[in-house]
Each structure stands twice: as structure tokens, then as C-alpha cells.
Amino acid sequence: MGGFILVPVLIVGLFILLASFFTVKQQTAAIVERFGKFQSIRNSGLQLKIPLIDRIAGRINLKIQQLDVIVETKTKDDVFVRLKISVQFQVLKLKVYDAFYKLENPHDQITSYVFDVVRAEVPKMKLDDVFERKDDIAIAVKAELNEAMSEYGYDIIKTLVTDIDPDIQVKAAMNRINAAEREKVAAEYEAEAERIKIVAKARAEAESKRLQGQGIADQRREIARGLEESVDVLNNVGINSQEASALIVVTQHYDTLQSIGEETNTNLILLPNSPQAGSDMLNNMIASFVASNQIGEQMKKQNEEKGIVPKKRPKRQAPPRPEEGDDLNY
């Protein structure tokens, strides 16, 4: 009979012995109460308590934790925006008692402070400033939380504004503004490129016309020199300047007619082009030369009366005429 009583006693004793020991994980603190009153704080490792008298009231996580809070508010320019605030916090080892007994729900408490700070700061900013000054919002939230939560044994490690989400219509408008701005810049670059092309083309055309004009001037200069030499040669054989000029004009006239006749598909018409055209041209040339000489003589007399003396141009020396009996080799 005594053996049957001993077995339950041993079982109960073994249960009480096992209930006296408990373990606490790393980065965790256990709160031990005795008859409902705080007894002690146990850190990580194997711990001992009195069975049926002491009990574990709760455990506190000492790791860094993160709480994400989404706040919807409006900006200074009356745009509603949703902000995601990430709060990283940790329970201080020296204030585990305050964290466990003074604050019932730390997450709700932190969320309330985040809402309060964000809705006080964001309405002071325009939407663009919210994006640019998100770090200022995070600093304001961290300062407010540190001041409030340090009393309860919580240390705010970091606060981050991880997302700014305006209304979908506002985002579409911002995208259109951005696209329009980029199109404007692209149009300015295209216009500048077109302007450079036009300027370069105009410079090239100006240079081409300058060279073309220079070529025409050189051509006319050479023609004039050739005519001058032809007149000098004709003067040397006893033909005066008027007759020489007329002869050259008539010769060029018939040379032009010959060149026109050589082309079968030419559209060039030379006027006048009658049989007596050469004679008429010669008479007109002689008449014009006579008139120009008379005008020149009259102007010369007027200049002499006024005491104006023209500058003398050096006369070109005519080549000596060959004598009879000279041997000419060409």
C-alpha cells in the first residue's frame, strides 16, 4: 500500500523540480512575478524559480524591431498623399521594467506619435517639397518619438520615409508635366541644331558666292587685259583705238554666232542677229567712241579752267618694229 502512495509523490516531486527551471533566449528578457508582484528580470540562459509561487509574467524582445506606419494627409497645395514611415526601435536593457509595465501596447503608441508629427509637418509643405524634404520629415518624427518613448524604455534607432504616394491623378499630371518639359528641352535642342545647319549653310553659300564673284572679277580682268593687249597690237600696225575696239567687238560677235551654230539643241538667241548687225554694231561703236571723246575733251577743258590737273598714267612702251632683213623665229 505504501508503494502505491510513493509513486504519485515521486511524480509530483519530479514535476515540481522540472517546473523550477526555465530558459531565456538570447536578446530576450523574462519578467518573473511572485504572487502577482514584480520579482526580478531574468536574462538569457538557464534560470530558476520557485514553482507554484513564482511565474513568468512575460518576455521582452531586446532586438531592433521595425514598425511600418502608413499616414494619409494633405500638402500645402491641397494634394492628398500617403506616406509610409518605417520606425526602427529597441527596448533598452536597463529599462525593461518600464517597457513592460508602463506601456500596454507600444506599437499603437508609436503609430499615434507618427500620425501626429506627419500631419503637423506635411501640411506646411508643397507636394514637390515633400519629395525633396522627406529627410526633414523623418528627423522630426525621430525627435518626437525619442522624447516621448524614452520615458517608457524605448530607444528610437532610425525613422525613414520609405514611400510617398500621391493620388493617381496627381501622379499622372506630374508625369505629363515631366514629359512636356522633356519635349520642350528636346525641341530646343532640335531648333538649335537646325539653326546651326542654317547658319552653316548660309556661310557656305556666302563663301561660294564670294569665290564665284572673285572668279568672275578675275575672268573680266583677264578679258580686259586681253583686249588691252589686242588694242596695243592693232595700234602697232597702224590701226587706231576706235577702229581696233570696233574690230574686236565685231570679231567677238561672229565668234559667238559660230559657237551658237555648233550646238544643235541650244536655246540661246543672239540679238541683233541680222546680216547688217555687224555693220550697225560697228557704226554704233564708232558713234559712242566719238561721243565719249567729245565728252572727255569737254571735261578736260573744264578741269583746266578750274585748275584741276589729272594724274598722268605711264605710257606703255610699244615693242620695237622689226626691221627689214631681221630673222624672225616664232
C-alpha positions in Angstrom: 0.0 0.0 0.0 2.9 2.4 0.9 4.4 1.7 -2.6 1.3 2.9 -4.4 1.4 6.3 -2.5 5.1 6.8 -3.1 4.8 6.7 -6.9 2.4 9.7 -7.2 4.6 11.6 -4.7 7.7 11.0 -6.8 5.8 12.1 -10.0 4.6 15.3 -8.3 8.1 15.9 -7.0 9.7 15.4 -10.4 7.1 17.8 -12.0 7.8 20.5 -9.4 11.6 20.1 -9.9 11.2 20.4 -13.7 8.9 23.4 -13.2 11.6 25.2 -11.2 13.8 25.6 -14.3 13.2 27.6 -17.4 15.3 29.1 -20.2 15.5 32.6 -21.7 16.6 33.1 -25.3 19.3 35.4 -26.4 18.3 39.1 -26.8 15.3 38.4 -24.7 14.4 39.4 -21.1 11.9 37.5 -18.9 9.8 39.2 -16.2 9.3 37.0 -13.1 6.4 37.8 -10.6 5.8 36.3 -7.2 2.1 36.2 -6.2 1.4 38.9 -8.9 4.1 41.2 -7.8 7.3 42.0 -9.7 10.1 39.8 -8.5 13.0 40.1 -11.0 14.2 40.3 -14.6 15.9 37.3 -16.0 18.3 37.4 -18.9 19.3 34.8 -21.4 20.3 31.3 -20.2 19.0 28.7 -17.7 17.1 30.3 -14.8 15.5 29.0 -11.6 12.2 30.0 -10.0 10.1 28.7 -7.1 7.3 26.5 -8.5 3.7 27.5 -7.8 5.0 30.7 -6.2 6.9 32.4 -9.0 5.6 32.7 -12.5 6.9 34.2 -15.8 4.7 37.3 -16.4 6.1 38.0 -19.9 9.1 38.2 -22.1 10.5 41.3 -23.8 12.3 41.2 -27.2 15.5 43.2 -27.0 16.2 43.0 -30.7 15.8 46.0 -33.0 12.3 46.0 -34.4 10.6 47.8 -37.2 7.1 49.2 -37.4 5.7 50.5 -40.7 3.1 53.2 -40.4 1.1 54.5 -43.4 -0.2 58.0 -43.0 -2.6 59.9 -45.3 -2.5 63.6 -45.2 -2.7 66.7 -47.4 0.0 69.1 -48.5 0.1 72.9 -48.5 -1.2 72.9 -52.1 -4.2 70.7 -51.2 -2.9 67.4 -52.6 -3.6 64.3 -50.6 -0.7 62.0 -50.3 0.1 58.7 -48.5 3.4 58.4 -46.7 5.0 55.2 -45.4 7.1 55.8 -42.3 9.3 53.0 -41.1 10.3 53.3 -37.4 13.2 51.2 -36.1 13.2 50.9 -32.3 14.7 48.8 -29.5 13.9 48.2 -25.8 16.8 49.4 -23.5 18.2 46.6 -21.3 18.3 48.9 -18.3 14.6 49.9 -18.8 12.9 46.6 -19.3 10.7 47.2 -16.3 9.4 50.5 -17.7 8.9 48.9 -21.2 6.9 46.0 -19.7 4.8 47.8 -17.0 4.4 51.4 -18.2 3.2 50.8 -21.8 0.4 48.4 -22.7 0.8 48.5 -26.5 4.0 50.2 -27.7 3.1 49.7 -31.4 -0.1 51.7 -31.1 1.7 54.4 -29.1 4.4 54.8 -31.7 1.8 54.9 -34.5 -0.1 57.7 -32.8 3.0 59.8 -32.5 3.9 59.2 -36.1 0.5 60.3 -37.2 0.7 63.4 -35.1 4.1 64.5 -36.3 3.5 63.8 -40.0 0.1 65.6 -40.1 1.8 68.5 -38.4 4.8 68.8 -40.8 3.5 67.8 -44.2 0.7 70.4 -44.4 3.4 73.1 -44.2 5.0 71.8 -47.5 4.0 71.7 -51.1 4.0 68.3 -52.9 7.4 68.9 -54.5 8.9 69.9 -51.2 7.6 66.7 -49.6 9.7 64.7 -52.0 12.7 66.9 -51.6 12.5 67.3 -47.8 11.5 63.8 -46.8 14.6 63.5 -44.6 13.4 66.5 -42.6 10.1 64.7 -42.0 12.0 61.6 -40.8 14.1 63.7 -38.5 11.1 65.4 -37.0 9.4 62.1 -36.4 12.5 60.6 -34.8 13.0 63.6 -32.5 9.3 63.5 -31.3 9.4 59.7 -30.8 12.7 59.8 -28.8 11.3 62.4 -26.5 8.1 60.5 -25.9 9.2 56.9 -25.9 12.4 57.2 -23.9 10.2 57.5 -20.8 8.9 54.0 -21.5 12.3 52.4 -22.0 12.2 52.5 -25.8 15.0 53.9 -27.9 14.2 55.1 -31.5 17.1 53.9 -33.7 16.0 55.3 -37.1 13.0 56.7 -38.8 12.7 56.5 -42.6 10.2 57.9 -45.1 10.2 54.9 -47.4 7.3 55.8 -49.8 5.4 58.9 -50.9 2.3 58.0 -52.9 0.2 60.9 -54.2 -3.3 60.4 -55.7 -3.2 58.6 -59.1 -4.5 61.6 -60.9 -1.8 63.8 -59.4 0.9 61.3 -60.5 -0.5 61.3 -64.0 -0.4 65.1 -64.1 3.2 65.1 -62.8 4.2 62.6 -65.5 2.6 64.8 -68.1 4.5 67.8 -66.8 7.7 65.9 -66.8 7.1 64.6 -70.4 6.2 68.1 -71.6 9.3 69.6 -70.0 11.5 66.9 -71.7 9.7 67.6 -75.0 10.4 71.3 -74.6 14.1 70.6 -74.0 14.2 68.2 -77.0 12.5 70.9 -79.2 15.1 73.5 -78.0 18.0 71.2 -78.9 16.4 70.4 -82.3 15.9 74.1 -83.0 19.4 74.8 -82.0 20.7 72.1 -84.3 18.5 73.4 -87.2 19.8 76.9 -86.6 23.4 75.7 -86.7 22.6 73.9 -90.0 21.1 77.1 -91.5 24.0 79.3 -90.3 26.5 76.8 -91.7 24.6 76.6 -95.0 24.4 80.4 -95.2 28.1 80.7 -94.5 28.8 78.1 -97.2 26.6 79.9 -99.7 28.2 83.3 -98.9 31.7 81.8 -99.3 30.6 80.2 -102.6 29.2 83.5 -103.9 32.3 85.3 -102.8 34.5 82.9 -104.6 32.2 83.0 -107.6 32.3 86.7 -107.7 36.0 86.7 -107.3 36.3 84.3 -110.2 34.0 86.5 -112.4 36.1 89.5 -111.5 39.3 87.7 -112.3 37.8 86.5 -115.6 36.7 90.0 -116.6 40.1 91.3 -115.5 41.8 88.9 -117.8 39.4 89.6 -120.6 40.2 93.3 -120.2 43.9 92.7 -120.2 43.5 90.6 -123.3 41.5 93.3 -125.0 44.1 95.9 -124.0 46.9 93.8 -125.4 44.8 93.3 -128.6 44.3 97.0 -129.0 48.0 97.6 -128.5 48.9 95.1 -131.1 46.5 96.7 -133.6 47.8 100.1 -132.7 51.3 98.9 -133.6 50.2 98.1 -137.1 48.6 101.5 -137.7 45.0 100.9 -136.5 43.8 103.5 -134.0 42.0 102.6 -130.7 38.5 103.2 -132.0 38.9 101.0 -135.1 40.7 98.3 -133.0 37.8 98.3 -130.5 35.2 98.1 -133.2 37.1 95.3 -134.9 37.4 93.3 -131.7 33.6 93.7 -131.0 32.7 92.6 -134.5 35.1 89.6 -134.2 33.5 88.5 -130.9 30.1 88.9 -132.4 30.8 86.5 -135.2 32.7 84.1 -132.9 29.5 84.0 -130.8 27.4 83.2 -133.8 29.8 80.4 -134.8 29.7 78.9 -131.3 25.9 79.0 -131.3 25.8 77.3 -134.7 27.9 74.4 -133.4 25.3 73.4 -130.9 22.2 71.7 -132.3 20.0 71.8 -129.2 20.8 75.3 -127.9 18.1 77.7 -126.8 20.4 80.7 -126.9 19.3 83.6 -129.2 21.7 86.4 -130.0 20.1 89.8 -130.7 20.6 91.6 -133.0 21.2 88.8 -135.5 20.5 90.3 -138.9 23.0 90.4 -141.8 23.7 94.0 -141.3 24.0 93.5 -137.5 27.8 93.7 -137.7 27.8 96.9 -139.6 25.2 98.5 -137.3 27.2 97.4 -134.2 30.3 98.9 -135.7 28.6 102.2 -136.5 27.2 102.4 -133.0 30.5 101.7 -131.5 32.2 104.4 -133.5 29.5 106.9 -132.7 29.8 106.0 -129.0 33.5 106.4 -129.0 33.3 109.8 -130.8 30.7 111.0 -128.3 32.8 109.8 -125.4 35.9 111.6 -126.8 33.9 114.8 -127.1 32.7 114.5 -123.6 36.2 113.7 -122.4 37.6 116.8 -124.1 35.0 119.0 -122.7 35.6 117.7 -119.2 39.3 118.2 -119.7 38.8 121.9 -120.6 36.6 122.3 -117.6 39.2 120.8 -115.3 41.9 123.0 -116.8 39.8 126.1 -116.1 39.2 125.0 -112.5 43.0 124.3 -112.1 42.5 120.5 -111.8 45.4 118.6 -113.3 44.8 114.9 -113.9 47.4 112.5 -112.9 49.4 111.2 -115.8 49.4 107.4 -116.3 52.7 105.9 -117.5 52.6 105.1 -121.2 53.3 101.5 -122.1 56.2 101.2 -124.5 55.3 99.5 -127.7 57.6 96.8 -128.8 60.1 97.8 -131.5 59.0 97.1 -135.0 61.1 94.6 -136.9 63.5 96.0 -139.5 63.8 94.5 -142.9 66.2 91.7 -143.1 65.7 90.6 -139.4 65.4 86.9 -138.9 62.0 86.3 -137.0 61.8 82.9 -135.3 58.4 82.1 -133.7 
